[in-house]
């Protein structure tokens, strides 16, 4: 199943680039359009958990 496109063209382009680099995009949430999840779980990165950014 494909995800719905973001309504802003520039953000959709960035999301497609992130997906091509392995990031996972999940649509939905209370205040954000969705979230993107980093594909790397590196102990050197933040707290060693998957990085998440709201969209």
C-alpha distance matrix in Angstrom:
0.0 3.8 6.6 9.5 12.4 15.5 18.3 20.8 20.6 22.3 20.1 16.9 18.8 19.7 16.2 15.1 18.3 17.8 14.4 16.4 19.0 16.9 16.4 13.5 12.5 11.9 12.3 15.1 18.6 22.0 23.4 20.9 17.8 16.1 17.1 16.9 18.0 20.3 19.7 23.4 25.3 28.8 32.0 33.4 30.6 31.4 31.6 29.8 26.6 23.3 23.8 21.7 22.0 21.2 19.9
3.8 0.0 3.7 6.6 8.9 12.2 15.0 17.3 16.9 18.6 16.5 13.2 15.1 16.3 12.9 11.8 15.2 15.0 11.9 14.0 16.9 15.3 14.6 12.1 10.5 10.6 10.7 13.9 17.5 20.9 21.7 18.9 15.5 14.1 15.3 14.9 16.6 18.8 18.7 22.5 24.8 28.0 31.3 32.3 29.3 30.1 30.7 29.1 26.0 22.5 22.4 20.2 19.9 19.1 17.3
6.6 3.7 0.0 3.8 6.4 9.1 12.2 14.5 14.7 16.4 13.9 11.0 13.5 14.3 10.9 10.8 14.3 13.7 11.3 14.1 16.6 15.1 13.5 10.8 8.2 7.9 7.2 10.5 14.1 17.4 18.1 15.2 11.8 10.6 12.1 12.4 14.6 17.3 17.9 21.6 23.8 26.9 30.0 30.9 27.6 28.0 28.8 27.6 24.4 20.8 20.3 17.7 17.0 15.8 13.8
9.5 6.6 3.8 0.0 3.8 6.6 9.0 11.8 12.5 14.7 12.5 9.8 12.9 14.2 11.3 11.6 15.3 15.2 13.5 16.2 18.8 17.9 16.0 13.6 10.4 9.8 7.7 10.3 13.9 16.7 16.9 14.2 10.5 10.5 13.0 13.9 16.8 19.6 20.6 24.3 26.5 29.5 32.4 33.0 29.6 29.7 30.7 29.9 26.7 23.2 22.2 19.2 17.8 15.9 13.3
12.4 8.9 6.4 3.8 0.0 3.8 6.2 8.5 8.7 11.1 9.3 6.4 9.6 11.3 9.1 9.5 13.1 13.6 12.6 15.0 17.5 17.4 15.6 14.0 10.8 11.2 9.3 12.1 15.3 17.8 17.2 14.1 10.4 10.9 13.2 13.6 16.9 19.2 20.6 24.2 26.6 29.3 32.3 32.5 29.0 29.2 30.7 30.0 27.0 23.5 22.0 19.1 17.1 15.3 12.1
15.5 12.2 9.1 6.6 3.8 0.0 3.8 5.6 7.1 8.9 6.6 5.1 8.9 10.0 8.4 10.1 13.1 13.3 13.3 16.0 17.9 18.0 15.6 14.4 10.9 11.3 9.1 11.3 13.8 15.9 14.6 11.4 7.9 9.3 11.7 12.6 16.2 18.6 20.6 23.9 26.2 28.6 31.4 31.3 27.7 27.6 29.2 29.0 26.1 22.7 20.6 17.6 15.1 12.8 9.3
18.3 15.0 12.2 9.0 6.2 3.8 0.0 3.8 6.3 9.0 8.0 7.3 10.7 12.3 11.6 13.1 15.9 16.6 16.8 19.2 21.2 21.7 19.3 18.2 14.7 14.8 12.2 13.6 15.8 17.2 15.5 12.9 9.7 12.1 14.8 16.1 19.8 22.1 24.3 27.5 29.8 32.1 34.7 34.4 30.8 30.5 32.3 32.3 29.5 26.1 23.9 20.7 17.8 15.3 11.6
20.8 17.3 14.5 11.8 8.5 5.6 3.8 0.0 3.8 5.6 5.5 6.2 8.8 10.2 10.6 12.4 14.5 15.4 16.5 18.5 20.2 21.2 18.9 18.6 15.4 16.3 14.2 15.7 17.5 18.8 16.5 13.6 11.1 13.2 15.3 16.0 19.7 21.6 23.9 26.8 29.3 31.2 33.8 33.1 29.5 29.3 31.5 31.6 29.1 25.8 23.2 20.3 17.1 14.9 11.2
20.6 16.9 14.7 12.5 8.7 7.1 6.3 3.8 0.0 3.8 5.5 5.1 6.2 8.7 9.9 10.6 12.5 14.3 15.3 16.6 18.6 20.2 18.5 18.6 15.8 17.4 15.9 18.1 20.2 21.9 19.8 16.7 13.9 15.4 16.9 16.8 20.3 21.6 23.6 26.5 29.4 31.1 34.0 33.2 29.7 30.0 32.4 32.2 29.9 26.5 24.0 21.5 18.5 17.0 13.3
22.3 18.6 16.4 14.7 11.1 8.9 9.0 5.6 3.8 0.0 3.8 5.5 5.2 6.4 8.7 10.0 10.8 12.5 14.4 15.6 16.9 18.8 17.1 17.8 15.5 17.5 16.6 18.8 20.5 22.1 19.7 16.4 14.3 15.3 16.1 15.5 18.8 19.7 21.9 24.5 27.3 28.8 31.6 30.4 27.0 27.3 30.0 29.9 28.0 24.6 21.9 19.7 16.6 15.6 12.1
20.1 16.5 13.9 12.5 9.3 6.6 8.0 5.5 5.5 3.8 0.0 3.8 5.3 5.0 6.1 8.6 9.8 10.4 12.2 14.2 15.3 16.6 14.3 14.7 12.1 14.0 13.1 15.3 16.9 18.7 16.5 13.0 10.9 11.6 12.3 12.0 15.4 16.7 19.1 21.8 24.4 26.1 28.8 28.0 24.4 24.5 26.9 26.9 24.7 21.3 18.6 16.2 13.1 11.9 8.5
16.9 13.2 11.0 9.8 6.4 5.1 7.3 6.2 5.1 5.5 3.8 0.0 3.8 5.4 5.0 6.2 8.6 9.7 10.4 12.3 14.3 15.3 13.5 13.5 10.9 12.9 12.1 14.9 17.2 19.5 17.9 14.3 11.4 11.7 12.7 12.1 15.4 16.9 18.7 21.7 24.6 26.6 29.6 29.1 25.7 26.1 28.2 27.8 25.4 21.8 19.6 17.2 14.7 13.6 10.2
18.8 15.1 13.5 12.9 9.6 8.9 10.7 8.8 6.2 5.2 5.3 3.8 0.0 3.8 5.5 5.2 6.3 8.7 10.0 10.7 12.6 14.6 13.4 14.4 12.7 15.4 15.3 18.3 20.5 22.9 21.1 17.5 14.9 14.8 15.0 13.6 16.4 17.0 18.5 21.3 24.5 26.2 29.3 28.5 25.3 26.2 28.6 28.0 26.0 22.4 20.2 18.4 16.0 15.7 12.7
19.7 16.3 14.3 14.2 11.3 10.0 12.3 10.2 8.7 6.4 5.0 5.4 3.8 0.0 3.8 5.5 5.1 6.2 8.7 9.9 10.7 12.6 11.0 12.5 11.1 14.1 14.6 17.4 19.1 21.5 19.6 15.9 13.9 13.3 12.7 10.9 13.6 13.9 15.7 18.3 21.4 22.8 25.9 24.9 21.6 22.5 25.0 24.5 22.6 19.2 16.7 15.2 12.8 13.0 10.5
16.2 12.9 10.9 11.3 9.1 8.4 11.6 10.6 9.9 8.7 6.1 5.0 5.5 3.8 0.0 3.8 5.4 5.0 6.1 8.6 9.8 10.6 8.6 9.2 7.5 10.5 11.2 14.4 16.4 19.2 17.9 14.1 11.8 10.6 10.1 8.2 11.0 12.0 13.7 16.8 19.7 21.7 24.8 24.4 21.1 21.8 23.9 23.1 20.8 17.2 15.2 13.3 11.4 11.5 9.1
15.1 11.8 10.8 11.6 9.5 10.1 13.1 12.4 10.6 10.0 8.6 6.2 5.2 5.5 3.8 0.0 3.8 5.4 5.1 6.2 8.7 9.9 9.3 10.1 9.1 12.4 13.3 16.8 19.3 22.3 21.4 17.6 14.9 13.6 13.2 11.0 13.1 13.6 14.4 17.6 20.8 22.9 26.3 26.0 23.0 24.2 26.2 25.0 22.8 19.1 17.7 16.2 14.8 15.1 12.8
18.3 15.2 14.3 15.3 13.1 13.1 15.9 14.5 12.5 10.8 9.8 8.6 6.3 5.1 5.4 3.8 0.0 3.8 5.4 5.1 6.4 8.9 8.8 10.9 11.0 14.6 16.0 19.4 21.4 24.3 23.1 19.3 17.2 15.7 14.4 11.6 13.1 12.6 13.3 15.9 19.4 21.0 24.4 23.7 20.9 22.4 24.8 23.6 21.9 18.4 16.7 15.9 14.7 15.8 13.9
17.8 15.0 13.7 15.2 13.6 13.3 16.6 15.4 14.3 12.5 10.4 9.7 8.7 6.2 5.0 5.4 3.8 0.0 3.8 5.4 5.1 6.5 5.3 7.8 8.4 12.1 14.1 17.3 19.0 22.0 21.0 17.2 15.6 13.4 11.5 8.2 9.4 8.8 9.9 12.6 16.0 17.7 21.1 20.6 17.6 19.0 21.2 19.9 18.2 14.6 13.0 12.3 11.5 13.1 11.9
14.4 11.9 11.3 13.5 12.6 13.3 16.8 16.5 15.3 14.4 12.2 10.4 10.0 8.7 6.1 5.1 5.4 3.8 0.0 3.8 5.3 5.1 4.8 6.1 7.1 10.7 13.0 16.6 18.8 22.2 21.7 18.0 15.9 13.5 11.9 8.8 9.6 9.6 9.6 13.0 16.3 18.6 22.2 22.3 19.4 21.0 22.6 20.9 18.8 15.1 14.3 13.5 13.3 14.6 13.4
16.4 14.0 14.1 16.2 15.0 16.0 19.2 18.5 16.6 15.6 14.2 12.3 10.7 9.9 8.6 6.2 5.1 5.4 3.8 0.0 3.8 5.5 7.3 9.4 10.8 14.5 16.7 20.3 22.6 25.9 25.4 21.6 19.5 17.2 15.6 12.3 12.7 11.8 11.0 13.9 17.5 19.4 23.1 23.0 20.6 22.6 24.5 22.5 20.9 17.3 16.8 16.5 16.4 17.9 16.7
19.0 16.9 16.6 18.8 17.5 17.9 21.2 20.2 18.6 16.9 15.3 14.3 12.6 10.7 9.8 8.7 6.4 5.1 5.3 3.8 0.0 3.8 5.9 9.2 11.4 15.1 17.8 21.1 22.9 26.0 25.4 21.7 20.2 17.6 15.3 11.6 11.1 9.2 8.4 10.7 14.4 16.0 19.6 19.3 17.0 19.3 21.3 19.3 18.1 14.8 14.2 14.7 14.9 17.2 16.6
16.9 15.3 15.1 17.9 17.4 18.0 21.7 21.2 20.2 18.8 16.6 15.3 14.6 12.6 10.6 9.9 8.9 6.5 5.1 5.5 3.8 0.0 3.8 6.5 9.5 12.9 16.1 19.3 21.0 24.4 24.3 20.8 19.3 16.3 13.8 10.2 8.9 7.4 5.7 8.8 12.3 14.5 18.3 18.7 16.3 18.5 19.9 17.5 15.9 12.5 12.6 13.1 14.1 16.4 16.3
16.4 14.6 13.5 16.0 15.6 15.6 19.3 18.9 18.5 17.1 14.3 13.5 13.4 11.0 8.6 9.3 8.8 5.3 4.8 7.3 5.9 3.8 0.0 3.8 6.5 9.9 13.1 16.0 17.5 20.8 20.6 17.1 15.9 12.8 10.0 6.4 5.5 5.0 5.3 8.7 11.7 14.2 17.6 18.0 15.1 16.6 18.0 16.2 14.0 10.4 9.9 9.6 10.5 12.6 12.8
13.5 12.1 10.8 13.6 14.0 14.4 18.2 18.6 18.6 17.8 14.7 13.5 14.4 12.5 9.2 10.1 10.9 7.8 6.1 9.4 9.2 6.5 3.8 0.0 3.8 6.6 10.1 13.1 14.8 18.3 18.7 15.4 14.0 10.6 8.2 5.5 5.0 6.8 7.1 10.8 13.0 16.1 19.3 20.2 17.2 18.1 18.9 17.3 14.4 10.7 10.7 9.5 10.6 11.9 12.1
12.5 10.5 8.2 10.4 10.8 10.9 14.7 15.4 15.8 15.5 12.1 10.9 12.7 11.1 7.5 9.1 11.0 8.4 7.1 10.8 11.4 9.5 6.5 3.8 0.0 3.8 6.6 9.8 12.0 15.5 15.6 12.3 10.4 7.2 5.9 4.5 6.5 9.3 10.6 14.1 16.1 19.1 22.0 22.8 19.4 19.8 20.7 19.6 16.6 12.9 12.2 9.8 9.7 9.8 9.2
11.9 10.6 7.9 9.8 11.2 11.3 14.8 16.3 17.4 17.5 14.0 12.9 15.4 14.1 10.5 12.4 14.6 12.1 10.7 14.5 15.1 12.9 9.9 6.6 3.8 0.0 3.8 6.6 8.9 12.6 13.5 10.6 8.8 5.5 5.3 6.3 8.2 11.7 13.1 16.4 17.8 21.0 23.5 24.6 21.2 21.0 21.5 20.6 17.2 13.9 13.4 10.5 10.5 9.7 9.5
12.3 10.7 7.2 7.7 9.3 9.1 12.2 14.2 15.9 16.6 13.1 12.1 15.3 14.6 11.2 13.3 16.0 14.1 13.0 16.7 17.8 16.1 13.1 10.1 6.6 3.8 0.0 3.8 7.1 10.5 11.3 8.7 6.1 4.1 6.5 8.7 11.4 14.9 16.7 20.0 21.3 24.4 26.8 27.7 24.2 23.7 24.2 23.8 20.3 17.2 16.2 12.8 12.0 9.9 8.8
15.1 13.9 10.5 10.3 12.1 11.3 13.6 15.7 18.1 18.8 15.3 14.9 18.3 17.4 14.4 16.8 19.4 17.3 16.6 20.3 21.1 19.3 16.0 13.1 9.8 6.6 3.8 0.0 3.7 7.0 8.6 7.0 5.6 4.7 7.6 10.8 13.3 17.0 19.1 22.0 22.9 25.9 27.9 28.9 25.3 24.3 24.5 24.5 20.9 18.2 17.2 13.6 12.7 10.0 9.6
18.6 17.5 14.1 13.9 15.3 13.8 15.8 17.5 20.2 20.5 16.9 17.2 20.5 19.1 16.4 19.3 21.4 19.0 18.8 22.6 22.9 21.0 17.5 14.8 12.0 8.9 7.1 3.7 0.0 3.7 5.9 5.6 6.5 5.8 7.9 11.6 13.8 17.5 20.0 22.4 22.7 25.5 27.1 28.0 24.5 22.9 23.0 23.5 19.9 17.7 16.5 12.9 12.0 9.1 9.7
22.0 20.9 17.4 16.7 17.8 15.9 17.2 18.8 21.9 22.1 18.7 19.5 22.9 21.5 19.2 22.3 24.3 22.0 22.2 25.9 26.0 24.4 20.8 18.3 15.5 12.6 10.5 7.0 3.7 0.0 3.8 6.0 8.1 8.8 10.9 14.6 16.8 20.3 23.1 25.3 25.4 27.9 29.1 29.9 26.3 24.3 24.3 25.4 22.0 20.2 18.7 15.1 13.9 10.6 11.5
23.4 21.7 18.1 16.9 17.2 14.6 15.5 16.5 19.8 19.7 16.5 17.9 21.1 19.6 17.9 21.4 23.1 21.0 21.7 25.4 25.4 24.3 20.6 18.7 15.6 13.5 11.3 8.6 5.9 3.8 0.0 3.8 6.9 8.5 10.6 14.2 16.8 20.1 23.2 25.3 25.7 27.8 29.1 29.4 25.7 23.7 24.2 25.5 22.4 20.5 18.3 14.7 12.6 9.0 9.4
20.9 18.9 15.2 14.2 14.1 11.4 12.9 13.6 16.7 16.4 13.0 14.3 17.5 15.9 14.1 17.6 19.3 17.2 18.0 21.6 21.7 20.8 17.1 15.4 12.3 10.6 8.7 7.0 5.6 6.0 3.8 0.0 3.8 5.3 7.5 10.9 13.9 17.1 20.2 22.5 23.3 25.5 27.1 27.3 23.6 22.0 22.9 23.8 20.7 18.3 16.0 12.3 9.9 6.1 5.7
17.8 15.5 11.8 10.5 10.4 7.9 9.7 11.1 13.9 14.3 10.9 11.4 14.9 13.9 11.8 14.9 17.2 15.6 15.9 19.5 20.2 19.3 15.9 14.0 10.4 8.8 6.1 5.6 6.5 8.1 6.9 3.8 0.0 3.8 7.2 10.3 13.7 17.0 19.7 22.5 23.8 26.3 28.3 28.6 24.8 23.7 24.8 25.2 22.0 19.2 17.1 13.4 11.0 7.6 5.6
16.1 14.1 10.6 10.5 10.9 9.3 12.1 13.2 15.4 15.3 11.6 11.7 14.8 13.3 10.6 13.6 15.7 13.4 13.5 17.2 17.6 16.3 12.8 10.6 7.2 5.5 4.1 4.7 5.8 8.8 8.5 5.3 3.8 0.0 3.8 7.0 10.2 13.6 16.2 19.0 20.2 22.9 25.1 25.6 21.9 21.0 21.9 22.0 18.7 15.7 14.0 10.3 8.7 6.0 5.2
17.1 15.3 12.1 13.0 13.2 11.7 14.8 15.3 16.9 16.1 12.3 12.7 15.0 12.7 10.1 13.2 14.4 11.5 11.9 15.6 15.3 13.8 10.0 8.2 5.9 5.3 6.5 7.6 7.9 10.9 10.6 7.5 7.2 3.8 0.0 3.8 6.6 10.0 12.9 15.4 16.5 19.1 21.3 21.8 18.2 17.4 18.3 18.2 15.0 12.0 10.2 6.6 5.6 4.4 5.4
16.9 14.9 12.4 13.9 13.6 12.6 16.1 16.0 16.8 15.5 12.0 12.1 13.6 10.9 8.2 11.0 11.6 8.2 8.8 12.3 11.6 10.2 6.4 5.5 4.5 6.3 8.7 10.8 11.6 14.6 14.2 10.9 10.3 7.0 3.8 0.0 3.8 6.7 9.5 12.2 13.9 16.5 19.0 19.4 15.9 15.8 17.1 16.5 13.6 10.1 8.3 5.7 5.3 6.5 7.2
18.0 16.6 14.6 16.8 16.9 16.2 19.8 19.7 20.3 18.8 15.4 15.4 16.4 13.6 11.0 13.1 13.1 9.4 9.6 12.7 11.1 8.9 5.5 5.0 6.5 8.2 11.4 13.3 13.8 16.8 16.8 13.9 13.7 10.2 6.6 3.8 0.0 3.8 6.4 8.9 10.2 13.1 15.7 16.5 13.2 13.5 14.3 13.2 10.3 6.6 5.9 4.7 6.7 9.1 10.7
20.3 18.8 17.3 19.6 19.2 18.6 22.1 21.6 21.6 19.7 16.7 16.9 17.0 13.9 12.0 13.6 12.6 8.8 9.6 11.8 9.2 7.4 5.0 6.8 9.3 11.7 14.9 17.0 17.5 20.3 20.1 17.1 17.0 13.6 10.0 6.7 3.8 0.0 3.8 5.6 7.8 10.1 13.1 13.6 10.5 11.7 13.0 11.4 9.4 5.8 5.2 6.4 8.4 11.6 13.2
19.7 18.7 17.9 20.6 20.6 20.6 24.3 23.9 23.6 21.9 19.1 18.7 18.5 15.7 13.7 14.4 13.3 9.9 9.6 11.0 8.4 5.7 5.3 7.1 10.6 13.1 16.7 19.1 20.0 23.1 23.2 20.2 19.7 16.2 12.9 9.5 6.4 3.8 0.0 3.8 6.8 9.5 13.0 14.0 11.7 13.7 14.5 12.0 10.3 7.2 8.3 9.8 12.2 15.1 16.4
23.4 22.5 21.6 24.3 24.2 23.9 27.5 26.8 26.5 24.5 21.8 21.7 21.3 18.3 16.8 17.6 15.9 12.6 13.0 13.9 10.7 8.8 8.7 10.8 14.1 16.4 20.0 22.0 22.4 25.3 25.3 22.5 22.5 19.0 15.4 12.2 8.9 5.6 3.8 0.0 3.8 5.8 9.5 10.4 8.7 11.2 12.0 9.2 8.6 6.5 8.0 10.9 13.5 17.0 18.7
25.3 24.8 23.8 26.5 26.6 26.2 29.8 29.3 29.4 27.3 24.4 24.6 24.5 21.4 19.7 20.8 19.4 16.0 16.3 17.5 14.4 12.3 11.7 13.0 16.1 17.8 21.3 22.9 22.7 25.4 25.7 23.3 23.8 20.2 16.5 13.9 10.2 7.8 6.8 3.8 0.0 3.8 6.7 8.9 7.6 9.6 9.4 6.0 5.7 5.3 8.0 11.2 14.5 17.9 20.2
28.8 28.0 26.9 29.5 29.3 28.6 32.1 31.2 31.1 28.8 26.1 26.6 26.2 22.8 21.7 22.9 21.0 17.7 18.6 19.4 16.0 14.5 14.2 16.1 19.1 21.0 24.4 25.9 25.5 27.9 27.8 25.5 26.3 22.9 19.1 16.5 13.1 10.1 9.5 5.8 3.8 0.0 3.8 5.3 5.3 8.2 8.4 5.3 7.2 7.9 9.6 13.2 16.1 19.8 22.2
32.0 31.3 30.0 32.4 32.3 31.4 34.7 33.8 34.0 31.6 28.8 29.6 29.3 25.9 24.8 26.3 24.4 21.1 22.2 23.1 19.6 18.3 17.6 19.3 22.0 23.5 26.8 27.9 27.1 29.1 29.1 27.1 28.3 25.1 21.3 19.0 15.7 13.1 13.0 9.5 6.7 3.8 0.0 3.8 5.4 7.3 6.6 4.0 7.5 9.7 11.3 15.0 17.9 21.5 24.3
33.4 32.3 30.9 33.0 32.5 31.3 34.4 33.1 33.2 30.4 28.0 29.1 28.5 24.9 24.4 26.0 23.7 20.6 22.3 23.0 19.3 18.7 18.0 20.2 22.8 24.6 27.7 28.9 28.0 29.9 29.4 27.3 28.6 25.6 21.8 19.4 16.5 13.6 14.0 10.4 8.9 5.3 3.8 0.0 3.8 6.4 7.5 6.5 9.8 11.3 11.7 15.4 17.7 21.4 24.0
30.6 29.3 27.6 29.6 29.0 27.7 30.8 29.5 29.7 27.0 24.4 25.7 25.3 21.6 21.1 23.0 20.9 17.6 19.4 20.6 17.0 16.3 15.1 17.2 19.4 21.2 24.2 25.3 24.5 26.3 25.7 23.6 24.8 21.9 18.2 15.9 13.2 10.5 11.7 8.7 7.6 5.3 5.4 3.8 0.0 3.8 6.2 5.6 7.8 8.5 8.1 11.8 13.9 17.6 20.2
31.4 30.1 28.0 29.7 29.2 27.6 30.5 29.3 30.0 27.3 24.5 26.1 26.2 22.5 21.8 24.2 22.4 19.0 21.0 22.6 19.3 18.5 16.6 18.1 19.8 21.0 23.7 24.3 22.9 24.3 23.7 22.0 23.7 21.0 17.4 15.8 13.5 11.7 13.7 11.2 9.6 8.2 7.3 6.4 3.8 0.0 3.8 5.7 7.3 8.7 7.7 10.8 12.9 16.3 19.3
31.6 30.7 28.8 30.7 30.7 29.2 32.3 31.5 32.4 30.0 26.9 28.2 28.6 25.0 23.9 26.2 24.8 21.2 22.6 24.5 21.3 19.9 18.0 18.9 20.7 21.5 24.2 24.5 23.0 24.3 24.2 22.9 24.8 21.9 18.3 17.1 14.3 13.0 14.5 12.0 9.4 8.4 6.6 7.5 6.2 3.8 0.0 3.8 5.5 8.4 8.8 11.8 14.5 17.6 21.0
29.8 29.1 27.6 29.9 30.0 29.0 32.3 31.6 32.2 29.9 26.9 27.8 28.0 24.5 23.1 25.0 23.6 19.9 20.9 22.5 19.3 17.5 16.2 17.3 19.6 20.6 23.8 24.5 23.5 25.4 25.5 23.8 25.2 22.0 18.2 16.5 13.2 11.4 12.0 9.2 6.0 5.3 4.0 6.5 5.6 5.7 3.8 0.0 3.8 6.8 8.5 11.9 15.1 18.4 21.5
26.6 26.0 24.4 26.7 27.0 26.1 29.5 29.1 29.9 28.0 24.7 25.4 26.0 22.6 20.8 22.8 21.9 18.2 18.8 20.9 18.1 15.9 14.0 14.4 16.6 17.2 20.3 20.9 19.9 22.0 22.4 20.7 22.0 18.7 15.0 13.6 10.3 9.4 10.3 8.6 5.7 7.2 7.5 9.8 7.8 7.3 5.5 3.8 0.0 3.8 6.2 9.1 12.6 15.7 18.8
23.3 22.5 20.8 23.2 23.5 22.7 26.1 25.8 26.5 24.6 21.3 21.8 22.4 19.2 17.2 19.1 18.4 14.6 15.1 17.3 14.8 12.5 10.4 10.7 12.9 13.9 17.2 18.2 17.7 20.2 20.5 18.3 19.2 15.7 12.0 10.1 6.6 5.8 7.2 6.5 5.3 7.9 9.7 11.3 8.5 8.7 8.4 6.8 3.8 0.0 3.8 6.4 10.0 13.1 15.9
23.8 22.4 20.3 22.2 22.0 20.6 23.9 23.2 24.0 21.9 18.6 19.6 20.2 16.7 15.2 17.7 16.7 13.0 14.3 16.8 14.2 12.6 9.9 10.7 12.2 13.4 16.2 17.2 16.5 18.7 18.3 16.0 17.1 14.0 10.2 8.3 5.9 5.2 8.3 8.0 8.0 9.6 11.3 11.7 8.1 7.7 8.8 8.5 6.2 3.8 0.0 3.8 6.8 10.3 13.1
21.7 20.2 17.7 19.2 19.1 17.6 20.7 20.3 21.5 19.7 16.2 17.2 18.4 15.2 13.3 16.2 15.9 12.3 13.5 16.5 14.7 13.1 9.6 9.5 9.8 10.5 12.8 13.6 12.9 15.1 14.7 12.3 13.4 10.3 6.6 5.7 4.7 6.4 9.8 10.9 11.2 13.2 15.0 15.4 11.8 10.8 11.8 11.9 9.1 6.4 3.8 0.0 3.8 6.8 9.8
22.0 19.9 17.0 17.8 17.1 15.1 17.8 17.1 18.5 16.6 13.1 14.7 16.0 12.8 11.4 14.8 14.7 11.5 13.3 16.4 14.9 14.1 10.5 10.6 9.7 10.5 12.0 12.7 12.0 13.9 12.6 9.9 11.0 8.7 5.6 5.3 6.7 8.4 12.2 13.5 14.5 16.1 17.9 17.7 13.9 12.9 14.5 15.1 12.6 10.0 6.8 3.8 0.0 3.8 6.5
21.2 19.1 15.8 15.9 15.3 12.8 15.3 14.9 17.0 15.6 11.9 13.6 15.7 13.0 11.5 15.1 15.8 13.1 14.6 17.9 17.2 16.4 12.6 11.9 9.8 9.7 9.9 10.0 9.1 10.6 9.0 6.1 7.6 6.0 4.4 6.5 9.1 11.6 15.1 17.0 17.9 19.8 21.5 21.4 17.6 16.3 17.6 18.4 15.7 13.1 10.3 6.8 3.8 0.0 3.8
19.9 17.3 13.8 13.3 12.1 9.3 11.6 11.2 13.3 12.1 8.5 10.2 12.7 10.5 9.1 12.8 13.9 11.9 13.4 16.7 16.6 16.3 12.8 12.1 9.2 9.5 8.8 9.6 9.7 11.5 9.4 5.7 5.6 5.2 5.4 7.2 10.7 13.2 16.4 18.7 20.2 22.2 24.3 24.0 20.2 19.3 21.0 21.5 18.8 15.9 13.1 9.8 6.5 3.8 0.0
